[in-house]
Amino acid sequence: MYKRAGVWWACIRHEGKKIQKSLETKDRRLAKAIEAKVKTEIVEGSYFEKLVGRDKTFKDMMDKLMAEHAPKVSNSMQIGYGIKLRNHLNPFFGEDAKLLSISPKLISQYKVYRSNKGAKPATINRELSMLSKAFSLASKEWEWIRDNPVSKVPREKENNQRDRWLSVDEERLLLDNCPEWLREIMLFALHTGLRQEELLSLKWSRVNEVTKTILITDTKNGNPVTLPLNKIALGVIERKARVRSIDNDFVFRNRNGKKVNAHNLRTSFYIVLRKVGIKDFRWHDLRHTFATRMAQAGFDLYKISKLLNHKDIKMTQRYSHHCPDSLRDGVEMLAVDYNLTTVEEKRVENVS
């Protein structure tokens, strides 16, 4: 303890944390008692909750997440954060709910609530991941609360992986019935495997026609990646370059010269799908088509993973059943031209 302006203060270190606190008394004996109480609360883990988190609300935490953490993730993830917060998390937990009132039991109830609303396991897990990130920051960095209640709740078992891709006939039918601007974007998606936001955010400053590559900086996993362009994707770039705008740097622009709106893109895409009668197909399935065709052509999963910019090759393994021929090449390398008859004769001689 030490005195400052006649008042006793405590300076306590615990697990790498330094706590300086006015004991708000000039009486040394009382200050000693208060200091002992504070030390007990720190050891029990309740001090930080009482110090900061007691008055913090769910809104306080999520506002801080959106202000400080969201700008560090990709644009598409930021948009997703906003949708999850506005449409699902806020309505259930309530903006004015105290952080200390949100327990693992309540989070489990949220899972049931979302499931009853028809949300798929992967959707629920993404919402829990956002929520977990917020509580983790509130616990480890902001020191508002003691621990992360989401970490105590198991994730949903995901069973909603899609295995849908375009056949050659479906692709031809789709492209033949698209307006030119949509056809160019679809062709580029089919031959690069880019996610929708990565594609729409592509800028000329990230295109290198000499090396036939593009640099994607705003990726889902946060890792920039340089990708090669095949002749069809490069052909799209060359056509777009002829009408390149000096007003902005986006490769794909709408009729007003601005970045193509993702909602308008999907609306136009689904209109064409209905027109030609292609069912159960989403925009993201263009990316699945890109990966599936490479697997069917015999490319190994490592190369496909790199081209898809997957952070973990486990995400790419869904395509493994499409490449039996490439797997066969691996086992054929082990084959030796044995004379099995001779091998059997020698075995019999040794036994005798």
C-alpha positions as CSV (number, residue, x, y, z in Angstrom):
1,M,0.0,0.0,0.0
2,Y,1.0,3.6,-0.4
3,K,-0.4,7.0,0.2
4,R,-1.4,9.6,-2.4
5,A,-2.7,13.0,-1.2
6,G,-3.3,11.5,2.2
7,V,-5.4,8.5,0.9
8,W,-4.3,4.9,0.9
9,W,-3.9,3.1,-2.5
10,A,-3.3,-0.5,-3.3
11,C,-0.9,-1.8,-6.0
12,I,-1.5,-5.5,-6.5
13,R,0.0,-7.9,-9.2
14,H,-1.8,-11.1,-10.1
15,E,-1.2,-13.4,-13.1
16,G,0.6,-10.7,-15.0
17,K,-2.0,-8.0,-14.3
18,K,-1.4,-4.9,-12.3
19,I,-4.3,-3.4,-10.3
20,Q,-3.9,0.0,-8.9
21,K,-6.9,1.1,-6.8
22,S,-7.7,3.9,-4.3
23,L,-8.8,2.3,-1.0
24,E,-10.7,5.6,-0.4
25,T,-9.7,6.0,3.3
26,K,-7.0,7.7,5.3
27,D,-7.3,5.0,8.0
28,R,-4.4,2.5,7.6
29,R,-6.2,-0.3,9.5
30,L,-9.3,0.1,7.3
31,A,-7.2,0.3,4.2
32,K,-5.5,-3.0,5.1
33,A,-8.9,-4.7,5.5
34,I,-10.1,-3.3,2.1
35,E,-6.9,-4.4,0.4
36,A,-7.3,-7.9,1.8
37,K,-10.8,-8.1,0.5
38,V,-9.7,-6.9,-3.0
39,K,-7.0,-9.6,-3.0
40,T,-9.5,-12.3,-2.1
41,E,-11.9,-11.1,-4.9
42,I,-9.0,-11.2,-7.4
43,V,-8.1,-14.8,-6.5
44,E,-11.7,-15.9,-6.7
45,G,-12.1,-14.2,-10.1
46,S,-14.9,-11.9,-9.1
47,Y,-12.9,-8.6,-8.8
48,F,-12.9,-7.7,-12.5
49,E,-16.6,-8.5,-12.9
50,K,-17.4,-6.2,-10.0
51,L,-14.9,-3.6,-11.2
52,V,-16.1,-3.3,-14.8
53,G,-18.5,-5.9,-16.1
54,R,-21.2,-5.4,-13.6
55,D,-22.7,-2.5,-15.4
56,K,-21.9,-3.5,-19.0
57,T,-24.7,-4.5,-21.3
58,F,-24.9,-6.8,-24.3
59,K,-25.2,-3.6,-26.5
60,D,-22.0,-2.2,-24.9
61,M,-20.1,-5.4,-25.9
62,M,-21.4,-5.7,-29.4
63,D,-20.9,-2.0,-30.1
64,K,-17.3,-2.3,-29.1
65,L,-16.9,-5.4,-31.2
66,M,-18.3,-3.7,-34.3
67,A,-16.2,-0.5,-33.7
68,E,-12.8,-2.2,-32.9
69,H,-12.8,-5.8,-34.2
70,A,-15.1,-5.7,-37.3
71,P,-12.9,-3.3,-39.3
72,K,-10.1,-5.8,-39.1
73,V,-12.1,-8.6,-40.9
74,S,-13.2,-8.8,-44.6
75,N,-16.0,-6.7,-46.0
76,S,-18.2,-9.7,-46.4
77,M,-17.6,-10.8,-42.8
78,Q,-18.4,-7.2,-41.6
79,I,-21.7,-7.3,-43.5
80,G,-22.4,-10.8,-42.0
81,Y,-21.7,-9.4,-38.5
82,G,-24.3,-6.7,-39.1
83,I,-27.0,-9.1,-40.3
84,K,-26.4,-11.5,-37.5
85,L,-26.5,-8.8,-34.9
86,R,-29.5,-7.0,-36.2
87,N,-31.7,-10.0,-37.2
88,H,-30.9,-12.6,-34.6
89,L,-28.6,-11.8,-31.7
90,N,-30.1,-8.5,-30.6
91,P,-33.7,-9.7,-30.8
92,F,-33.0,-12.7,-28.6
93,F,-30.5,-11.4,-26.0
94,G,-31.8,-7.8,-25.8
95,E,-29.5,-4.8,-26.1
96,D,-30.1,-3.9,-22.4
97,A,-29.3,-7.3,-21.0
98,K,-26.4,-7.3,-18.5
99,L,-23.4,-9.2,-19.6
100,L,-23.2,-11.1,-16.3
101,S,-26.8,-12.4,-16.9
102,I,-25.8,-14.2,-20.1
103,S,-25.0,-17.8,-19.1
104,P,-24.1,-21.0,-21.0
105,K,-27.7,-22.1,-20.4
106,L,-29.1,-19.0,-22.1
107,I,-26.8,-19.5,-25.1
108,S,-28.0,-23.1,-25.3
109,Q,-31.5,-21.8,-25.4
110,Y,-30.4,-19.5,-28.3
111,K,-29.3,-22.5,-30.3
112,V,-32.7,-24.1,-29.8
113,Y,-34.5,-20.9,-30.7
114,R,-32.5,-20.5,-34.0
115,S,-33.0,-24.2,-34.8
116,N,-36.7,-23.9,-34.4
117,K,-36.6,-20.9,-36.7
118,G,-35.2,-23.2,-39.4
119,A,-31.5,-22.1,-39.2
120,K,-29.1,-24.7,-40.3
121,P,-26.2,-26.0,-38.1
122,A,-23.5,-24.1,-40.0
123,T,-25.5,-20.9,-39.7
124,I,-26.0,-21.3,-36.0
125,N,-22.3,-22.1,-35.6
126,R,-21.3,-18.9,-37.4
127,E,-23.5,-16.9,-35.1
128,L,-22.0,-18.5,-32.1
129,S,-18.5,-17.8,-33.4
130,M,-19.3,-14.1,-33.6
131,L,-20.8,-14.2,-30.2
132,S,-17.8,-16.1,-28.8
133,K,-15.4,-13.6,-30.3
134,A,-17.2,-10.7,-28.6
135,F,-17.2,-12.5,-25.2
136,S,-13.5,-13.6,-25.6
137,L,-12.5,-10.0,-26.2
138,A,-14.6,-8.8,-23.3
139,S,-12.8,-11.3,-21.1
140,K,-9.2,-11.4,-22.3
141,E,-8.6,-7.9,-23.6
142,W,-11.2,-5.6,-22.2
143,E,-11.3,-7.3,-18.7
144,W,-15.0,-6.7,-18.4
145,I,-15.9,-10.3,-17.4
146,R,-14.2,-13.4,-16.0
147,D,-14.7,-15.9,-18.8
148,N,-16.4,-16.6,-22.1
149,P,-19.8,-18.4,-21.6
150,V,-20.0,-19.4,-25.3
151,S,-16.8,-21.5,-24.9
152,K,-18.8,-23.8,-22.5
153,V,-21.5,-24.5,-25.1
154,P,-20.9,-27.2,-27.8
155,R,-21.2,-26.3,-31.4
156,E,-23.9,-27.8,-33.6
157,K,-22.9,-30.9,-35.7
158,E,-22.8,-29.6,-39.3
159,N,-24.4,-31.9,-41.9
160,N,-25.4,-29.3,-44.5
161,Q,-22.4,-29.4,-46.8
162,R,-23.5,-29.0,-50.4
163,D,-22.2,-31.0,-53.4
164,R,-23.8,-29.1,-56.2
165,W,-22.0,-28.0,-59.3
166,L,-22.9,-27.1,-62.9
167,S,-22.9,-29.7,-65.6
168,V,-21.4,-28.5,-69.0
169,D,-25.0,-28.4,-70.5
170,E,-26.3,-26.4,-67.5
171,E,-23.4,-23.9,-67.8
172,R,-24.0,-23.4,-71.5
173,L,-27.7,-22.9,-70.9
174,L,-27.1,-20.4,-68.1
175,L,-24.5,-18.4,-70.0
176,D,-26.5,-18.3,-73.2
177,N,-29.4,-16.6,-71.3
178,C,-27.4,-14.1,-69.2
179,P,-27.1,-10.4,-70.0
180,E,-23.5,-9.6,-71.0
181,W,-22.4,-8.0,-67.7
182,L,-23.6,-11.0,-65.7
183,R,-22.1,-13.5,-68.2
184,E,-18.6,-11.9,-67.7
185,I,-18.9,-12.1,-63.9
186,M,-20.1,-15.7,-64.0
187,L,-17.3,-16.7,-66.4
188,F,-14.7,-15.1,-64.1
189,A,-16.2,-16.9,-61.1
190,L,-16.2,-20.3,-62.8
191,H,-12.6,-19.9,-63.9
192,T,-11.1,-18.4,-60.7
193,G,-13.1,-19.9,-57.9
194,L,-13.3,-16.5,-56.2
195,R,-15.9,-15.8,-53.5
196,Q,-18.5,-13.3,-54.5
197,E,-17.2,-10.4,-52.4
198,E,-13.6,-11.1,-53.5
199,L,-14.7,-10.9,-57.2
200,L,-16.8,-7.8,-56.9
201,S,-14.1,-6.0,-54.9
202,L,-11.4,-6.8,-57.5
203,K,-9.5,-3.7,-58.6
204,W,-7.3,-2.9,-61.6
205,S,-4.5,-2.1,-59.2
206,R,-4.5,-5.8,-58.2
207,V,-4.5,-7.1,-61.8
208,N,-1.2,-8.0,-63.6
209,E,-1.8,-8.8,-67.2
210,V,1.9,-9.4,-67.8
211,T,2.1,-12.2,-65.2
212,K,-1.5,-13.2,-65.8
213,T,-2.3,-13.0,-62.1
214,I,-4.6,-11.2,-59.7
215,L,-3.9,-10.3,-56.0
216,I,-6.8,-10.8,-53.6
217,T,-6.2,-8.8,-50.4
218,D,-9.7,-8.7,-48.9
219,T,-10.1,-12.5,-48.3
220,K,-12.4,-14.4,-45.9
221,N,-9.5,-15.8,-43.9
222,G,-7.5,-12.6,-43.9
223,N,-4.6,-14.0,-45.9
224,P,-3.8,-12.2,-49.2
225,V,-3.3,-14.5,-52.1
226,T,-2.0,-14.2,-55.7
227,L,-3.9,-16.4,-58.1
228,P,-3.2,-17.3,-61.8
229,L,-5.6,-16.5,-64.6
230,N,-6.4,-19.1,-67.3
231,K,-7.1,-17.9,-70.8
232,I,-10.8,-17.6,-70.3
233,A,-10.5,-15.5,-67.1
234,L,-7.7,-13.4,-68.8
235,G,-10.0,-12.9,-71.8
236,V,-12.6,-11.4,-69.5
237,I,-10.0,-9.1,-68.1
238,E,-8.9,-8.0,-71.6
239,R,-12.5,-7.2,-72.6
240,K,-13.1,-5.2,-69.4
241,A,-9.8,-3.3,-70.0
242,R,-11.2,-1.9,-73.3
243,V,-13.9,-0.1,-71.4
244,R,-12.0,0.6,-68.2
245,S,-13.3,3.6,-66.2
246,I,-11.1,6.4,-64.9
247,D,-13.7,7.2,-62.3
248,N,-13.0,4.2,-60.1
249,D,-10.7,1.2,-59.9
250,F,-13.2,-1.6,-59.9
251,V,-12.9,-4.2,-62.6
252,F,-16.6,-5.1,-62.6
253,R,-18.9,-2.1,-62.6
254,N,-22.7,-1.5,-62.9
255,R,-24.3,0.8,-65.4
256,N,-23.6,3.8,-63.2
257,G,-19.9,3.0,-63.2
258,K,-19.9,1.9,-59.5
259,K,-19.1,-1.3,-57.8
260,V,-21.7,-4.0,-58.6
261,N,-24.1,-4.4,-55.8
262,A,-24.1,-8.0,-54.4
263,H,-27.9,-8.0,-53.9
264,N,-28.6,-6.9,-57.4
265,L,-26.2,-9.5,-58.7
266,R,-27.9,-12.3,-56.9
267,T,-31.3,-11.1,-58.0
268,S,-30.3,-11.1,-61.6
269,F,-28.7,-14.5,-61.2
270,Y,-31.8,-16.1,-59.7
271,I,-34.0,-14.6,-62.4
272,V,-31.9,-16.4,-65.1
273,L,-31.9,-19.6,-63.1
274,R,-35.7,-19.6,-63.0
275,K,-35.9,-18.7,-66.7
276,V,-33.8,-21.7,-67.8
277,G,-35.2,-24.1,-65.2
278,I,-32.0,-24.8,-63.2
279,K,-33.0,-25.7,-59.6
280,D,-31.2,-26.0,-56.3
281,F,-28.3,-23.8,-57.3
282,R,-26.7,-20.8,-55.5
283,W,-24.1,-18.3,-56.5
284,H,-21.5,-19.9,-54.2
285,D,-22.0,-23.2,-56.1
286,L,-20.0,-21.6,-59.0
287,R,-17.1,-21.8,-56.6
288,H,-18.0,-25.5,-56.0
289,T,-18.1,-26.0,-59.7
290,F,-14.6,-24.6,-60.1
291,A,-13.2,-26.9,-57.4
292,T,-15.1,-30.0,-58.5
293,R,-14.0,-29.7,-62.1
294,M,-10.3,-29.5,-61.0
295,A,-10.7,-32.5,-58.8
296,Q,-12.4,-34.5,-61.6
297,A,-9.5,-33.4,-63.9
298,G,-7.0,-35.1,-61.5
299,F,-5.6,-32.1,-59.6
300,D,-4.5,-33.0,-56.1
301,L,-6.3,-31.5,-53.1
302,Y,-3.3,-29.4,-52.0
303,K,-3.3,-27.4,-55.3
304,I,-7.1,-27.0,-55.1
305,S,-6.8,-25.8,-51.5
306,K,-4.3,-23.2,-52.5
307,L,-6.4,-21.9,-55.4
308,L,-9.5,-21.7,-53.2
309,N,-7.3,-20.0,-50.5
310,H,-8.6,-22.3,-47.8
311,K,-6.9,-21.8,-44.5
312,D,-7.3,-25.5,-43.6
313,I,-7.1,-28.3,-46.2
314,K,-9.9,-30.0,-44.3
315,M,-12.2,-27.5,-46.0
316,T,-11.0,-28.9,-49.4
317,Q,-11.5,-32.5,-48.5
318,R,-15.2,-32.4,-49.5
319,Y,-13.9,-32.7,-53.1
320,S,-11.7,-35.8,-52.5
321,H,-14.4,-38.2,-53.8
322,H,-14.2,-36.5,-57.2
323,C,-10.6,-37.3,-57.9
324,P,-10.2,-41.2,-57.7
325,D,-8.0,-41.1,-60.8
326,S,-5.5,-38.8,-59.2
327,L,-5.5,-40.9,-56.1
328,R,-4.9,-44.0,-58.3
329,D,-1.8,-42.4,-59.7
330,G,-0.4,-42.3,-56.2
331,V,-0.8,-46.1,-55.5
332,E,0.3,-47.0,-59.0
333,M,3.7,-45.4,-58.2
334,L,4.2,-48.1,-55.6
335,A,3.6,-51.0,-58.0
336,V,6.6,-53.3,-58.7
337,D,6.5,-55.9,-61.5
338,Y,6.8,-59.0,-59.3
339,N,6.6,-62.5,-60.7
340,L,4.1,-63.8,-58.2
341,T,4.5,-67.4,-59.3
342,T,8.3,-67.3,-58.5
343,V,7.6,-65.6,-55.2
344,E,5.2,-68.4,-54.3
345,E,7.6,-71.2,-55.3
346,K,10.4,-69.7,-53.1
347,R,8.0,-69.5,-50.2
348,V,7.2,-73.2,-50.6
349,E,10.9,-74.2,-50.8
350,N,11.6,-72.2,-47.6
351,V,8.8,-74.0,-45.8
352,S,10.1,-77.4,-46.9
